[in-house]
């Protein structure tokens, strides 16, 4: 090899070595920058978690990009839950969650509930569960007509979504109330479960919520609530068990997977931007704070069709208890339906009466959907001498309810009703902070 070739080869080797060292330095710099970025992002994430209260709540809030300080501005949310199968709804529930009081309510509506105009000309299409074939909006409207709650959101879950959700959270521990044995080949439904506490996978979960009666015609015992009543009770209990399992810390990290299941298998008008602020508060929710019930009424055969006819008076009491007065149980009502609608005449109080009014502390729960209405009422109550606590927002309700919490005299309650101009007077649980709660409805002018 010539000396020049040797020299050139040596130069090339040195150049290659230099290039390799240069590349290694570049890689090291990139790695260092990435490491610093990751550490910085981690520090910022921890900082945001702590800002959001720390713990599981803080982690979830930070993951979702929401702010835990929003809680005080968040109203109670009402949602219609539908269990859909073959264009019908075996499960119809109204669900409510209040992040401030950390309470929730569930009310079942029987699938055979009559929603037609004439019982004498009733057909199977007059049952509420038949409306879903025309779209969930039709069912939502019917439920709002029944309850007067002005629910804005619906969430329809098909059986595939239920199976996948239960499997994703590791199954659900549930006490199956009775032996269940039923086959319906037309629906590809095969139910075979033994009574007792057990972990249900997705397939068994579907069986337990769809069970109504056995092949031999036997069903739940009367004390539990046979057929549809029993099924609704089981569905409510199972939903509570699902909530308890989902809220376990081990499942919080599966949030993305659960959201994907919902996106692929759930029909809803509830935007994620609406619900995301509620999710972190649900992490700390205790299922012991859920109150439940079923729409009161009786089965009746009309024009050859079995229908469920709701008891309007008892239904309104239950709706008041679970949703309108979710801050306390309602015990009684002192006004008729006609009196609820009628406006009362405005009374001008004397100085002495205003001094008496000042001793009554009132809180306004704004369910009217209008800040201006709440401000107007607050102004009028102050002018009449009443002492006001801070106003709190709620989901919209149609009718105004005035809740007596501390044995305020009937005369004083009538004064309040006069100041409001309308509303039904009810009695609620005792309160140390306020004497009267006014749930302001859309009927307020």
Order of alpha helices (4+ residues) and beta strands (2+ residues): alpha-alpha-beta-beta-beta-alpha-beta-alpha-beta-beta-beta-beta-alpha-alpha-alpha-alpha-beta-alpha-beta-beta-beta-alpha-beta-alpha-alpha-beta-alpha-beta-beta-beta-alpha-beta-beta
